[in-house]
Amino acid sequence: MRELSILIPTFNDPCSTLVGNLQQQAEELGISYEILVADDGSTQHNVLEENRSINALPHCQLIERRVNAGRAAIRNFLAQQARYAWLLFIDSDMVVCRNDYLRKYASCEETPIVDGGVVIGTCIPGNLRSMYEKAAESEHTYEERQQSPYRDFHTANFMIQRALMIEHPFDERFRNYGYEDVLFGKAMEQAGVPILHIDNPMSFEIFEENEHFVSKTEEGLRTLYQFRHELKGYSRLLDRAQTLPRTPIRWWHQLFGAIERKHLTGRHPSLWVFKIYKTGYFLSLSGRN
């Protein structure tokens, strides 16, 4: 590989350090490159001001968009803006954790889509997101992901041919949090496009507070319910929901969901309670329609 567009969508995330580390590796690799960061209507002006320092780095640009377009549309926008044949998408809350990160991707031109995966930083006691991600880390090794390459595709850290991305953009109906990557994986399977999973992770070390994470989880569950028919067979929660007694779980959630949520947003959340809450919340969505 001799050219690469590194694309980073961001919303209220400071990512100048991430860009600086990637820019240094790209220079050492000696390829033609650009790093485009698209700010999707951030509301925190101090973060936006910090990210403007990206413009001072060679071959790097911050693109500021005033209106939030959503997780799918901002990635499609970046693909359209990119000039090179290969695109590397990285979430803005990722951290570079290996010195040969770009070099390893540069050796993977035989497959049109390559997913490098994510490792989880130190588990923070009392932080639900940290606890949840750390507990699930062993399920997301490249060996495990390669067992179900389409179902386990994620957008946090992947490389794709630009022509393929333009031909198969993300579904822009996905404006809210969650599952745009899962539907993209399904689309690639239907199109017969291979996805290779490799051991080339970025590190996830920035964890939101419990209240924010629970709210994001609820938003993702609403997205899953909205697209449940299209995502059938590509979500473990959907699969599990088909086998569960819906009415008793809805009753349980109606009685105890608020208590569970208060526990999860407190100082000592339980992953067991989190699993119960997610299931109850999701199954209760059908009772609201």
C-alpha positions as CSV (number, residue, x, y, z in Angstrom):
1,M,0.0,0.0,0.0
2,R,1.4,3.4,-1.0
3,E,-1.6,5.7,-0.1
4,L,-4.1,5.9,2.7
5,S,-6.9,8.2,3.9
6,I,-7.3,8.0,7.7
7,L,-10.8,9.1,8.6
8,I,-12.0,10.0,12.1
9,P,-15.6,11.0,12.8
10,T,-15.9,12.8,16.1
11,F,-18.5,14.3,18.3
12,N,-17.4,16.0,21.5
13,D,-14.2,14.0,21.7
14,P,-10.8,15.6,21.9
15,C,-8.7,13.6,19.4
16,S,-5.6,15.8,18.7
17,T,-3.3,13.3,20.5
18,L,-4.8,10.4,18.4
19,V,-4.2,12.3,15.2
20,G,-0.7,13.2,16.2
21,N,0.3,9.6,16.9
22,L,-1.2,8.4,13.6
23,Q,0.5,11.2,11.7
24,Q,3.9,10.3,13.1
25,Q,3.4,6.6,12.1
26,A,2.3,7.6,8.6
27,E,5.4,9.7,8.2
28,E,7.6,6.9,9.4
29,L,5.9,4.5,7.0
30,G,6.7,6.8,4.0
31,I,3.3,6.5,2.3
32,S,1.1,9.2,0.7
33,Y,-1.5,9.9,3.4
34,E,-4.1,12.3,4.7
35,I,-5.9,12.4,8.1
36,L,-9.4,13.9,7.9
37,V,-11.3,14.5,11.1
38,A,-15.0,15.3,10.6
39,D,-16.6,17.0,13.6
40,D,-20.3,16.1,13.5
41,G,-21.7,19.2,15.1
42,S,-20.0,19.1,18.5
43,T,-21.6,21.1,21.3
44,Q,-18.6,21.4,23.6
45,H,-16.7,24.4,22.3
46,N,-13.6,23.7,24.4
47,V,-13.2,20.3,22.7
48,L,-13.7,21.8,19.2
49,E,-11.1,24.5,20.0
50,E,-8.6,21.8,21.1
51,N,-9.3,19.8,17.9
52,R,-8.6,22.8,15.7
53,S,-4.9,22.3,16.5
54,I,-5.1,19.3,14.1
55,N,-5.0,21.7,11.2
56,A,-1.4,22.6,12.1
57,L,-0.2,19.1,11.4
58,P,1.0,18.2,7.9
59,H,-1.6,16.4,5.7
60,C,-4.2,16.7,8.5
61,Q,-7.5,18.6,8.4
62,L,-10.4,19.1,10.8
63,I,-13.7,19.5,8.9
64,E,-16.3,21.3,11.1
65,R,-20.0,20.5,10.4
66,R,-22.5,22.5,12.2
67,V,-25.4,20.0,12.1
68,N,-25.1,16.5,13.5
69,A,-25.8,14.1,10.6
70,G,-25.5,10.9,12.6
71,R,-23.0,8.0,12.8
72,A,-23.7,6.6,9.4
73,A,-23.9,9.8,7.4
74,I,-20.7,11.2,8.8
75,R,-18.7,8.1,7.8
76,N,-20.2,8.3,4.3
77,F,-19.3,12.0,4.1
78,L,-15.7,11.2,5.1
79,A,-15.4,8.5,2.4
80,Q,-16.6,11.0,-0.2
81,Q,-14.1,13.6,0.9
82,A,-11.2,11.1,0.9
83,R,-8.7,11.2,-2.0
84,Y,-6.9,7.9,-1.7
85,A,-7.9,4.3,-2.7
86,W,-7.8,2.9,0.8
87,L,-9.7,4.2,3.8
88,L,-8.9,3.6,7.5
89,F,-11.8,4.5,9.8
90,I,-11.0,5.0,13.5
91,D,-13.4,6.1,16.3
92,S,-12.3,9.4,17.9
93,D,-12.1,7.9,21.4
94,M,-9.6,5.3,20.5
95,V,-5.9,5.3,21.6
96,V,-2.9,4.0,19.6
97,C,-1.4,1.1,21.5
98,R,1.2,-0.3,19.1
99,N,4.1,1.2,17.1
100,D,3.5,-0.9,14.0
101,Y,-0.3,-0.2,13.8
102,L,-0.3,1.5,10.3
103,R,2.5,-0.8,9.0
104,K,0.4,-3.9,9.8
105,Y,-2.6,-2.5,7.9
106,A,-0.3,-1.5,5.0
107,S,0.4,-5.2,4.5
108,C,-3.3,-6.2,4.2
109,E,-4.2,-5.2,0.6
110,E,-5.4,-8.7,-0.4
111,T,-8.8,-8.3,1.4
112,P,-11.2,-5.4,0.6
113,I,-12.3,-5.0,4.3
114,V,-10.0,-5.5,7.3
115,D,-11.1,-5.2,10.9
116,G,-8.3,-4.7,13.4
117,G,-10.4,-4.9,16.6
118,V,-10.1,-3.2,20.0
119,V,-8.5,-4.0,23.3
120,I,-9.8,-2.6,26.6
121,G,-7.7,-0.4,28.9
122,T,-7.6,-0.9,32.7
123,C,-11.0,-1.7,34.2
124,I,-12.2,1.1,36.4
125,P,-14.1,-0.2,39.5
126,G,-17.6,1.3,39.6
127,N,-17.5,2.4,36.0
128,L,-20.2,0.3,34.2
129,R,-18.8,0.8,30.7
130,S,-15.3,-0.2,31.7
131,M,-16.6,-3.2,33.5
132,Y,-18.8,-4.3,30.6
133,E,-16.2,-3.9,27.9
134,K,-13.5,-5.6,30.0
135,A,-15.8,-8.6,30.7
136,A,-16.5,-9.0,27.0
137,E,-13.0,-8.5,25.8
138,S,-12.2,-12.2,25.4
139,E,-15.2,-12.5,23.0
140,H,-13.6,-10.0,20.6
141,T,-10.2,-11.4,19.9
142,Y,-9.5,-11.7,16.2
143,E,-9.8,-15.5,16.4
144,E,-13.3,-15.1,17.8
145,R,-14.3,-12.4,15.4
146,Q,-13.1,-14.4,12.4
147,Q,-15.6,-17.2,13.4
148,S,-18.5,-14.8,12.6
149,P,-16.8,-12.2,10.4
150,Y,-19.9,-10.3,9.3
151,R,-21.8,-10.5,12.6
152,D,-18.8,-9.3,14.5
153,F,-17.8,-6.4,12.3
154,H,-17.4,-3.1,14.1
155,T,-16.5,0.4,12.9
156,A,-14.1,1.4,15.6
157,N,-11.1,0.4,13.7
158,F,-11.3,-0.9,10.1
159,M,-9.8,-0.5,6.7
160,I,-11.8,-0.6,3.4
161,Q,-11.3,0.1,-0.3
162,R,-12.8,3.5,-1.1
163,A,-14.5,2.2,-4.2
164,L,-16.3,-0.4,-2.2
165,M,-17.3,2.1,0.5
166,I,-18.8,4.4,-2.2
167,E,-20.7,1.5,-3.8
168,H,-22.0,0.3,-0.4
169,P,-22.4,3.3,2.0
170,F,-23.6,3.0,5.5
171,D,-27.4,3.2,5.8
172,E,-28.2,6.8,6.8
173,R,-31.5,5.8,8.4
174,F,-29.2,5.0,11.4
175,R,-29.0,8.5,12.9
176,N,-29.0,7.4,16.5
177,Y,-26.6,5.3,18.5
178,G,-25.9,1.7,17.6
179,Y,-26.1,-1.0,15.0
180,E,-25.2,0.8,11.8
181,D,-22.0,-1.4,11.7
182,V,-24.0,-4.6,12.2
183,L,-26.3,-3.8,9.2
184,F,-23.2,-3.0,7.2
185,G,-21.7,-6.4,8.0
186,K,-24.9,-8.0,6.9
187,A,-24.9,-6.0,3.6
188,M,-21.3,-7.2,3.0
189,E,-22.2,-10.8,3.5
190,Q,-25.1,-10.5,1.1
191,A,-22.8,-8.9,-1.5
192,G,-20.3,-11.6,-1.0
193,V,-17.5,-9.2,0.1
194,P,-15.0,-10.9,2.4
195,I,-14.1,-9.4,5.8
196,L,-10.7,-10.3,7.3
197,H,-10.3,-9.9,11.1
198,I,-6.7,-9.4,12.3
199,D,-4.9,-8.7,15.5
200,N,-4.2,-5.0,15.1
201,P,-6.2,-3.3,17.8
202,M,-6.7,0.2,18.9
203,S,-7.2,0.7,22.7
204,F,-10.4,1.8,24.3
205,E,-9.6,3.7,27.4
206,I,-12.0,6.6,27.7
207,F,-15.2,5.6,29.5
208,E,-18.3,7.7,30.0
209,E,-20.0,8.1,33.3
210,N,-22.6,5.5,34.2
211,E,-25.7,7.7,33.6
212,H,-24.4,8.5,30.1
213,F,-23.6,4.9,29.3
214,V,-27.0,3.6,30.5
215,S,-28.7,6.3,28.4
216,K,-26.6,5.3,25.3
217,T,-27.5,1.7,25.9
218,E,-31.2,2.5,26.0
219,E,-30.8,4.5,22.7
220,G,-29.0,1.5,21.1
221,L,-31.8,-0.8,22.2
222,R,-34.4,1.5,20.6
223,T,-32.3,1.4,17.4
224,L,-32.2,-2.4,17.6
225,Y,-35.9,-2.6,18.1
226,Q,-36.5,-0.1,15.2
227,F,-34.5,-2.3,12.8
228,R,-35.2,-5.7,14.4
229,H,-36.5,-7.3,11.3
230,E,-33.4,-6.3,9.2
231,L,-31.0,-7.3,12.0
232,K,-32.5,-10.7,12.7
233,G,-29.7,-13.2,12.9
234,Y,-27.1,-10.6,13.5
235,S,-27.8,-9.6,17.1
236,R,-27.3,-11.9,20.1
237,L,-29.9,-10.0,22.1
238,L,-32.4,-10.4,19.3
239,D,-31.7,-14.1,19.2
240,R,-32.1,-14.4,23.0
241,A,-35.3,-12.4,23.0
242,Q,-36.9,-14.9,20.7
243,T,-36.6,-17.6,23.3
244,L,-37.7,-15.7,26.4
245,P,-41.1,-15.4,28.1
246,R,-42.0,-11.8,27.1
247,T,-44.9,-11.0,29.4
248,P,-43.3,-11.9,32.7
249,I,-40.1,-10.0,31.8
250,R,-42.1,-7.0,30.8
251,W,-44.0,-7.1,34.1
252,W,-40.6,-7.5,35.9
253,H,-39.2,-4.5,34.1
254,Q,-42.3,-2.4,34.8
255,L,-42.0,-3.2,38.5
256,F,-38.3,-3.1,39.0
257,G,-36.7,-1.4,36.0
258,A,-36.5,2.0,37.7
259,I,-34.8,0.4,40.7
260,E,-32.4,-1.5,38.4
261,R,-31.6,1.7,36.5
262,K,-30.8,3.6,39.7
263,H,-28.5,0.8,40.8
264,L,-26.7,0.9,37.4
265,T,-26.1,4.6,37.5
266,G,-24.8,4.4,41.1
267,R,-21.4,3.8,42.5
268,H,-21.5,-0.1,42.5
269,P,-23.2,-1.3,39.4
270,S,-23.6,-5.0,38.6
271,L,-23.1,-6.6,35.2
272,W,-25.7,-9.2,36.1
273,V,-28.3,-6.4,36.8
274,F,-27.2,-4.7,33.6
275,K,-28.0,-7.8,31.5
276,I,-31.4,-8.1,33.2
277,Y,-32.2,-4.4,32.6
278,K,-31.2,-4.5,28.9
279,T,-33.4,-7.5,28.3
280,G,-36.3,-6.1,30.1
281,Y,-36.0,-2.7,28.5
282,F,-35.8,-4.2,25.0
283,L,-38.8,-6.6,25.5
284,S,-40.8,-3.7,26.9
285,L,-40.4,-1.6,23.8
286,S,-42.9,-3.8,21.9
287,G,-45.5,-3.0,24.5
288,R,-45.2,0.7,23.8
289,N,-46.4,0.4,20.2
